[in-house]
Amino acid sequence: MRLLLNLIWLVFGGIWLALAYLVFGVIACIFIITIPFGIASFRIGAYALWPFGRTIVPTPTAGAMSTLGNIIWFLVAGLWITIAHITTAAAQAVTIIGIPLAVANLKMIPVSLVPLGKQIVDNRELRPGMQPLVVRPDGR
């Protein structure tokens, strides 16, 4: 089921989201000081390409620099990316087939809003101490 949802996602928005994150990541890596934002953008882009079956967990070693970076990210890009995800999710939720895509789009908001200090892991790799940042529709 995940494969089918990921393929539908890829066709109806995933490829464009991933390309947008890739372009922003390349631009961010051009300037030396914004390389962490570029790496975060590449990570989110990979997640945007194939979101079903993966989840977001906090990084236990993230510190004050991640918080400062997240504040800068939020002001420069995070708020606008979140608005784009909400708008796209609303458009996808119009059809029955689009509802899981809209849920996946909304699932990306936490990592798009504040990406530093978070990891994207496969659901099968969740260890007992790892708590997902969002509750999946199946309640796990």
C-alpha positions in Angstrom: 0.0 0.0 0.0 2.9 2.4 0.8 4.4 1.8 -2.6 1.1 2.7 -4.3 0.6 5.8 -2.2 4.2 6.9 -2.8 3.8 6.4 -6.6 0.6 8.4 -6.6 2.2 11.1 -4.4 5.2 11.2 -6.7 3.0 12.0 -9.7 0.6 14.4 -8.0 3.1 16.7 -6.2 6.0 14.9 -4.8 8.4 15.4 -7.7 7.7 19.2 -7.7 8.1 19.5 -4.0 11.4 17.6 -4.1 12.7 19.7 -6.9 11.8 22.9 -5.1 13.6 21.7 -2.0 16.6 20.6 -4.1 16.8 24.1 -5.8 16.6 25.9 -2.5 19.3 23.5 -1.1 21.7 24.3 -3.9 21.1 28.0 -3.5 21.7 27.7 0.3 24.9 25.7 -0.2 26.3 28.4 -2.5 26.7 30.7 0.6 29.0 29.1 3.1 27.1 30.2 6.2 23.8 28.7 5.0 25.1 25.2 4.3 23.2 23.7 7.3 20.0 25.0 5.7 20.9 23.5 2.4 21.5 20.1 4.0 18.2 20.4 5.8 16.5 21.3 2.5 18.1 18.2 0.8 16.8 16.0 3.7 13.3 17.4 3.5 13.4 17.0 -0.3 14.2 13.3 0.0 11.3 13.0 2.4 9.0 15.0 0.0 9.9 12.6 -2.7 8.9 9.4 -0.9 6.9 10.3 2.4 4.8 7.2 3.1 6.4 4.7 5.4 8.7 7.3 7.0 8.2 9.6 10.0 9.9 12.5 11.8 11.7 12.1 15.1 13.6 14.7 17.2 17.4 14.4 17.3 18.3 14.0 21.0 21.7 15.8 20.6 20.3 19.0 19.0 21.3 22.0 21.0 21.1 25.8 21.1 22.5 26.3 17.6 19.7 24.2 16.1 17.2 26.4 18.0 18.8 29.5 16.6 19.0 28.1 13.1 15.3 27.1 13.3 14.3 30.6 14.3 16.2 32.0 11.3 14.7 29.3 9.0 11.2 30.0 10.4 11.4 33.7 9.6 13.0 33.3 6.2 11.4 30.1 4.7 9.6 28.0 7.2 6.4 30.0 7.5 6.0 30.4 3.7 6.7 26.7 3.1 4.1 25.8 5.7 1.5 28.0 4.1 2.3 26.3 0.7 1.9 22.8 2.3 -1.4 23.8 3.9 -2.7 25.2 0.6 -1.5 22.2 -1.4 -3.1 19.8 1.2 -6.4 21.7 0.9 -6.3 21.3 -2.9 -5.4 17.6 -2.6 -8.2 16.9 0.0 -10.9 17.8 -2.6 -10.9 14.2 -4.0 -11.1 10.9 -2.1 -7.8 9.7 -3.6 -6.2 13.0 -2.6 -7.0 12.7 1.1 -4.0 10.5 2.0 -1.9 12.8 -0.1 -3.2 15.8 1.9 -2.4 14.0 5.2 1.1 13.3 4.0 1.5 17.0 3.0 0.3 18.0 6.5 2.7 15.5 8.0 5.6 17.4 6.4 4.8 20.6 8.2 6.8 20.0 11.4 10.0 19.3 9.5 9.4 22.1 7.0 8.6 24.6 9.8 11.7 23.9 11.9 14.0 21.3 10.2 17.1 21.5 12.3 17.2 19.0 15.2 15.0 16.5 13.5 15.6 13.2 11.7 13.5 11.4 9.1 13.4 7.7 9.7 11.7 4.6 8.2 8.8 3.5 10.4 10.5 0.1 10.6 13.6 1.7 12.2 11.7 3.3 15.1 13.3 2.2 18.3 11.5 2.1 21.6 12.9 5.4 22.8 12.1 7.3 19.6 8.8 9.2 19.6 7.4 10.4 16.3 6.6 14.1 16.2 3.2 13.5 14.5 0.6 10.9 15.1 -0.1 8.8 12.1 -3.6 8.2 11.0 -3.4 4.6 12.2 -2.7 5.9 15.8 0.8 4.5 16.1 
